[in-house]
């Protein structure tokens, strides 16, 4: 019997328990809310918001306001200094550092003991449980897993208290038994210099039986390219013939899929999306034939949903799970055992099913362009680029887009900066295909493009190779979980990138 068959027995009970997501989804969420509020009663936040009087969702929604990071950061800073029972019972020693994506300031998301185990590790465990259920002949535990991690640093000189990338926190606290089936060693995994770490990770995998890989698609691709350089091989499955699955998350996979298929030629290679963030673990692609993810309902996360067309309303109709509709774009609010109460996560989702509750990530509340009423979201952008690539044979490495409010000819349009891994034969054809498909995907964009009255055809600027990585490096954000801002109403990021692009060409 293979090691995987034996290890798989540990997942059997959970695989059966996961069926409640189909049969009792609302009950699961009610249980989570009761548990979180009960524990919240022992906190300063819970006492000041009358949690002892909360008997159900309506009471909870009246008791606590919707919070952004700005509303909670003062209390989080007190927690970082060692104060007890502020947003969560006891003290919290770990803080996941997030760049915030739209500015240079960092966010520090508390990661309590409960959150670490009942949210983050629970999501990782269930990802494997679903994978083994769907692939009974898997041999993933007969080899090792390559898991990418970030780095961490001391927190205010508090003993054993650290801040860092969520992935570093997970690796630092992982069960020692898991280290027997993963690479690289912790010392390498937690290095702060990504370029040095990338080389050492690649070297540490040569000659190893790597069966599974986990990480952010962009940074994993960078490591895999280095593996090929060092090995002299053409494809990853020549280096690791038993590789079978990539557990990916953090950013959209669509722009990277073709690149992975180019360097991993195995016909039975699996790709499994997860929705994990510094703030929690929320979804898993439980069905390989369905790109949408199952919303994970029995972790320490209670969900609420704010319709995106009401996001600027003074009194939006925020609903719990039972109030959602398919096909509607929602901003995601979460309450967790890390002390985030009715927290506006910043991501937007759309449900594809409510039996069970399955969804896709459509973008960010701040990752959209709505300069002229066009409401262009990241889901549109990803699908538009995928279509243009499919039609032209091109491959996109990175991109960002922002509006041009009025050029020297008084024209308004969207400007796209795209770094290609494989150039299309015609940039103009790619540009036309992208612009036309965005109109097919988005009626608001189509209306604003009508006869070029409001919006002109988009402009496409080709970025030099490595531009986006160089930009991240200039901000100290290379590696880890840092992401390229895809769409923005502001030109701050794209102007910086365009400046670097011009300097190189000059």
C-alpha positions in Angstrom: 0.0 0.0 0.0 1.4 3.5 -0.9 2.1 6.1 1.8 -0.7 8.2 0.2 -3.3 5.5 0.8 -2.3 5.3 4.4 -2.2 9.1 4.9 -5.5 9.3 3.1 -7.2 7.6 6.0 -6.7 10.7 8.1 -8.9 12.6 5.8 -11.9 10.2 5.6 -13.9 11.6 8.5 -13.5 15.2 7.3 -14.5 14.2 3.7 -17.8 12.9 5.1 -18.3 16.0 7.4 -17.8 18.3 4.4 -21.1 17.0 3.0 -22.8 19.4 5.5 -21.9 22.2 3.1 -24.5 20.8 0.8 -27.1 19.7 3.3 -26.9 22.3 6.2 -25.1 25.4 4.9 -27.1 28.0 6.8 -26.9 26.0 10.1 -23.1 25.9 9.8 -23.0 29.7 9.5 -25.4 30.2 12.4 -23.1 27.9 14.6 -20.1 29.9 13.6 -21.7 33.3 14.5 -22.8 32.0 17.9 -19.3 30.7 18.6 -17.6 34.0 17.6 -20.0 36.3 19.4 -19.8 34.1 22.6 -16.0 34.4 22.5 -16.2 38.1 21.6 -18.1 38.8 24.8 -14.8 38.4 26.7 -13.2 41.3 24.7 -13.2 45.0 25.0 -14.8 45.3 21.5 -17.6 42.9 22.4 -18.4 44.6 25.7 -18.5 48.1 24.1 -20.8 46.8 21.4 -23.2 44.8 23.6 -22.4 41.3 22.4 -23.9 39.9 25.6 -27.4 40.9 24.2 -26.8 39.4 20.7 -29.2 36.5 20.0 -28.9 36.2 16.3 -27.8 37.8 13.0 -30.1 40.9 13.2 -28.9 41.7 16.7 -25.3 41.3 15.6 -25.7 43.6 12.5 -27.2 46.3 14.7 -24.6 45.9 17.4 -21.4 46.2 15.3 -20.7 48.6 12.5 -19.0 47.6 9.3 -15.2 48.1 9.7 -12.4 48.8 7.4 -8.8 48.4 8.5 -8.7 52.1 9.4 -11.4 51.6 12.0 -9.6 48.7 13.6 -5.9 49.6 13.2 -5.6 51.5 16.5 -6.9 48.5 18.4 -4.7 46.2 16.4 -1.6 48.3 17.3 -2.6 48.0 21.0 -2.7 44.2 20.5 0.7 44.3 18.8 2.1 46.0 21.9 0.8 43.2 24.1 -2.6 44.4 25.4 -5.0 41.6 26.2 -8.7 41.0 25.3 -8.9 43.9 22.8 -10.5 42.4 19.7 -10.0 38.8 20.6 -9.6 37.0 24.0 -6.1 36.9 25.4 -3.0 38.1 23.5 -2.2 37.6 19.9 1.5 37.1 19.0 1.3 36.7 15.2 0.5 39.4 12.6 0.2 38.8 8.9 1.7 41.8 7.1 -0.1 42.9 4.0 0.9 45.7 1.6 -2.6 46.9 1.3 -2.2 46.8 -2.5 -3.3 50.4 -3.3 -0.8 52.3 -1.3 2.6 51.9 0.4 1.3 51.5 3.9 1.3 48.0 5.5 -1.6 46.4 7.2 -1.0 44.1 10.2 -3.7 41.4 10.4 -3.9 39.5 13.7 -3.5 35.8 13.5 -4.7 34.2 16.7 -4.1 30.7 17.8 -7.7 29.9 17.0 -7.5 31.6 13.6 -4.3 29.8 12.7 -5.8 26.4 13.4 -9.6 26.8 12.8 -9.2 28.9 9.6 -5.8 28.8 7.9 -4.7 25.2 8.6 -8.3 24.0 8.3 -8.3 25.3 4.7 -5.1 23.6 3.8 -6.3 20.3 5.3 -9.6 20.5 3.4 -7.8 21.3 0.1 -6.0 18.0 0.4 -9.2 16.3 1.5 -11.0 17.4 -1.6 -8.1 16.6 -3.9 -7.8 13.0 -2.5 -11.5 12.5 -2.8 -11.4 13.5 -6.5 -8.2 11.6 -7.2 -8.3 8.3 -5.4 -5.2 7.1 -7.2 -3.1 10.0 -6.1 0.5 9.4 -4.9 1.1 12.9 -3.6 2.4 11.8 -0.2 4.8 9.3 -1.7 6.9 12.3 -2.6 7.4 15.8 -1.3 5.5 19.1 -1.6 7.2 22.3 -2.7 5.6 25.1 -0.6 6.6 28.7 -1.1 6.8 31.0 1.9 7.5 34.6 2.7 9.5 36.0 5.7 8.9 37.4 9.1 10.5 39.8 11.5 10.2 40.8 15.2 7.1 42.6 16.4 7.9 45.6 18.6 10.6 43.6 20.5 7.8 41.5 22.1 9.1 38.1 23.1 8.1 35.4 20.4 5.8 37.9 18.7 6.4 38.3 15.0 5.0 40.0 11.9 5.4 38.7 8.4 3.8 37.1 5.3 1.0 34.8 6.2 2.8 32.0 4.4 5.8 32.5 6.8 3.5 32.3 9.8 2.1 29.1 8.5 5.5 27.5 7.9 6.9 28.7 11.2 4.0 27.1 13.1 3.5 24.0 11.0 3.3 20.5 12.5 6.8 19.1 12.6 5.5 15.9 10.9 4.6 18.0 7.8 8.2 19.0 7.4 8.9 15.4 6.5 6.9 15.8 3.3 7.8 19.3 2.2 10.7 21.3 0.8 12.6 23.6 1.2 13.9 23.6 4.8 12.4 26.2 7.0 15.7 28.2 7.1 15.5 28.7 3.3 11.7 29.1 3.1 11.8 32.0 5.5 14.6 34.0 3.9 13.7 37.6 3.2 15.7 38.1 0.0 13.5 36.6 -2.7 16.1 36.4 -5.4 18.5 34.5 -3.1 15.7 32.3 -1.8 14.5 31.6 -5.3 17.9 30.1 -6.3 18.2 28.1 -3.1 14.7 26.7 -3.3 15.3 25.6 -6.9 18.6 24.0 -6.0 17.0 22.2 -3.0 14.4 20.5 -5.2 16.8 19.0 -7.8 16.9 15.3 -7.4 13.8 15.3 -5.1 10.6 13.5 -5.9 8.3 16.5 -6.0 4.7 15.5 -6.4 2.8 18.7 -5.5 3.5 22.4 -5.4 1.7 25.2 -3.5 1.9 28.9 -3.8 1.1 32.1 -5.6 1.2 31.5 -9.4 3.5 34.4 -10.3 6.2 33.5 -7.7 5.9 29.8 -8.2 6.5 30.3 -11.9 9.7 32.3 -11.2 11.0 29.4 -9.1 10.1 26.8 -11.7 11.9 28.8 -14.4 15.0 28.7 -12.2 14.6 24.9 -11.7 14.6 24.5 -15.5 17.7 26.8 -15.8 19.6 24.7 -13.3 18.5 21.3 -14.5 19.0 22.0 -18.2 15.6 20.4 -18.9 12.8 21.7 -21.1 9.9 20.8 -18.9 9.2 20.5 -15.2 7.9 16.9 -15.6 11.3 16.0 -16.9 12.7 17.2 -13.6 9.9 15.9 -11.4 8.2 13.1 -13.3 5.7 12.4 -10.5 4.4 15.9 -10.2 0.6 15.8 -10.1 -1.0 18.9 -8.6 -0.6 22.7 -8.1 -2.5 24.2 -5.2 -2.7 27.8 -6.2 -4.2 31.0 -4.8 -3.5 34.6 -4.0 -4.0 36.0 -7.5 -6.0 35.0 -10.6 -4.6 31.9 -12.4 -6.0 32.7 -15.8 -3.1 34.8 -17.1 -0.6 32.1 -16.0 -2.4 28.9 -17.1 -0.9 28.7 -20.5 2.6 29.3 -19.1 2.2 26.4 -16.7 0.8 24.2 -19.4 3.9 25.1 -21.5 6.4 23.9 -18.9 4.4 21.1 -17.4 3.3 18.8 -20.2 1.8 16.0 -18.2 -1.7 15.3 -19.4 -2.8 14.3 -15.9 -1.5 17.4 -14.2 -4.1 19.0 -11.9 -4.7 22.6 -10.9 -6.7 23.4 -7.8 -7.6 26.9 -6.8 -7.9 28.1 -3.2 -9.1 31.4 -1.8 -6.8 32.2 1.1 -5.7 35.6 2.2 -4.0 37.2 5.2 -7.4 37.6 6.8 -8.6 34.0 6.4 -9.2 31.0 4.2 -12.5 31.2 2.4 -13.0 28.9 -0.6 -11.8 25.7 -2.3 -12.3 24.4 -5.8 -13.9 21.2 -4.8 -14.9 20.0 -8.3 -12.1 20.0 -11.0 -14.7 20.4 -13.7 -16.1 23.6 -12.1 -13.9 26.7 -11.9 -16.0 28.2 -9.1 -15.1 27.5 -5.5 -17.1 26.1 -2.5 -17.5 28.7 0.2 -16.1 27.2 3.4 -18.8 27.6 6.0 -17.7 25.9 9.2 -14.3 27.6 9.8 -14.2 30.5 12.3 -15.4 32.9 9.6 -18.9 34.4 9.4 -19.8 36.0 6.0 -21.8 38.9 5.0 -22.3 40.4 1.5 -22.7 44.0 0.4 -24.1 44.5 -3.2 -21.5 46.3 -5.2 -24.1 48.6 -6.8 -24.9 49.8 -3.2 -21.3 50.2 -2.0 -21.5 54.0 -1.9 -25.0 54.0 -0.3 -25.3 55.3 3.3 -27.5 52.3 4.2 -26.6 49.4 1.9 -28.7 46.2 2.1 -26.0 44.0 3.6 -27.1 40.3 3.7 -25.9 37.1 5.4 -25.5 33.9 3.3 -29.2 33.2 3.0 -29.8 36.6 1.3 -27.3 36.2 -1.6 -28.4 35.8 -5.3 -26.5 34.2 -8.1 -25.0 36.4 -10.7 -24.8 39.5 -8.5 -21.5 41.2 -7.6 -20.9 41.5 -3.8 -18.2 43.0 -1.6 -17.2 40.5 1.0 -17.5 41.2 4.8 -16.0 38.8 7.3 -16.1 38.2 11.1 -13.3 35.9 12.3 -11.6 34.4 15.3 -8.7 36.7 14.7 -10.7 39.7 15.9 -12.0 41.1 12.6 -15.6 42.1 13.2 -17.7 42.8 10.1 -14.5 43.6 8.3 -14.6 44.8 4.7 -12.1 42.5 3.1 -11.8 44.4 -0.2 -12.5 41.5 -2.4 -15.6 41.1 -4.6 -17.4 37.8 -5.4 -20.2 36.5 -7.5 -22.2 33.3 -6.6 -22.6 30.8 -9.4 -24.7 28.5 -7.2 -26.6 28.5 -3.9 -27.1 24.7 -3.7 -24.3 24.5 -2.7 -22.9 28.0 -2.2 -20.2 28.3 -4.8 -18.6 31.5 -6.1 -15.9 33.1 -8.2 -13.7 36.0 -7.2 -14.5 39.0 -9.5 -12.0 41.5 -8.3 -11.3 44.0 -5.6 -13.6 46.8 -4.3 -10.7 49.1 -5.3 -9.6 47.1 -8.3 -11.9 48.4 -10.9 -12.2 51.2 -13.3 -15.3 53.4 -13.1 -14.0 56.7 -14.3 -16.8 57.1 -16.8 -19.6 54.8 -15.5 -18.1 51.8 -17.3 -17.8 49.6 -14.1 -15.0 47.5 -15.5 -14.1 44.8 -13.0 -11.1 42.4 -12.8 -13.2 39.4 -13.9 -13.8 41.3 -17.2 -10.2 42.1 -17.6 -9.0 38.5 -17.0 -11.5 37.1 -19.4 -10.8 39.7 -22.0 -7.1 39.0 -21.9 -7.6 35.3 -22.0 -9.8 35.6 -25.1 -7.2 37.8 -26.9 -4.4 35.4 -26.0 -6.4 32.5 -27.2 -7.1 34.2 -30.5 -3.6 35.4 -31.2 -1.4 32.8 -29.5 0.0 35.4 -27.1 0.9 34.9 -23.5 0.6 37.7 -20.9 2.9 37.7 -17.9 1.7 40.8 -16.0 -0.6 43.8 -16.7 -2.2 46.8 -15.2 -4.7 49.3 -16.5 -6.0 52.8 -15.6 -8.1 55.5 -17.2 -6.7 58.5 -19.3 -9.2 61.2 -18.3 -8.3 63.4 -21.2 -5.2 63.5 -23.4 -3.9 66.3 -25.5 -6.6 65.7 -28.1 -9.3 65.8 -25.4 -9.8 62.0 -25.8 -10.7 59.7 -22.9 -9.8 56.0 -22.8 -8.4 53.1 -20.8 -4.6 52.6 -20.9 -3.3 49.1 -20.5 0.4 48.3 -19.8 1.0 44.6 -20.7 4.1 42.5 -20.3 4.0 39.6 -22.7 5.8 36.3 -22.3 4.9 35.6 -25.9 4.1 38.5 -28.1 1.2 38.5 -30.5 2.0 38.8 -34.2 0.0 42.0 -34.2 -0.3 44.3 -31.2 -3.2 46.1 -33.0 -5.1 42.9 -33.5 -4.6 42.0 -29.8 -5.8 45.4 -28.8 -8.9 45.2 -30.9 -9.8 41.7 -29.7 -9.4 42.8 -26.1 -11.5 46.0 -26.5 -14.2 44.2 -28.4 -14.4 41.3 -26.0 -14.6 43.7 -23.0 -17.7 45.2 -24.7 -19.2 41.7 -25.0 -18.6 41.0 -21.4 -19.7 44.3 -19.9 -22.7 46.2 -21.1 -21.7 49.4 -19.3 -18.3 49.4 -21.0 -20.1 48.7 -24.3 -22.4 51.7 -23.8 -19.6 54.1 -23.0 -17.7 52.8 -26.0 -20.7 53.3 -28.3 -19.5 55.4 -31.3 -16.5 56.5 -29.3 -18.7 59.2 -27.7 -17.6 58.7 -24.1 -14.6 56.3 -24.3 -12.2 55.8 -27.1 -10.7 52.4 -28.0 -8.3 51.3 -25.3 -4.6 52.0 -25.7 -2.1 49.1 -25.2 1.5 49.8 -24.2 4.0 47.0 -24.3 6.1 46.7 -21.1 9.7 45.6 -21.3 10.6 42.2 -19.9 10.8 42.2 -16.1 9.2 45.7 -15.7 6.6 44.6 -13.1 9.1 42.6 -11.0 11.5 45.6 -11.1 8.7 47.9 -9.9 7.9 45.6 -7.0 11.5 45.3 -6.1 11.9 49.1 -6.1 9.2 49.1 -3.4 10.6 46.2 -1.4 7.7 44.0 -2.3 9.4 41.3 -4.5 8.2 37.8 -3.5 5.8 36.7 -0.8 2.2 37.6 -1.3 2.6 41.0 -2.9 0.4 41.5 -6.0 0.4 43.8 -9.0 -2.6 46.2 -8.8 -4.5 45.2 -11.9 -7.2 47.9 -12.3 -7.4 51.3 -10.7 -9.2 54.6 -11.1 -5.9 56.3 -10.0 -2.9 56.7 -12.4 -0.3 56.6 -9.6 0.9 53.0 -10.2 0.7 53.0 -13.9 2.5 56.3 -14.2 5.4 55.0 -12.1 5.5 51.9 -14.3 5.4 53.8 -17.5 8.2 56.0 -16.2 10.4 53.0 -15.5 9.5 51.6 -18.9 10.6 54.7 -20.7 13.8 55.0 -18.8 14.9 51.5 -19.9 14.1 52.2 -23.5 16.1 55.5 -23.4 
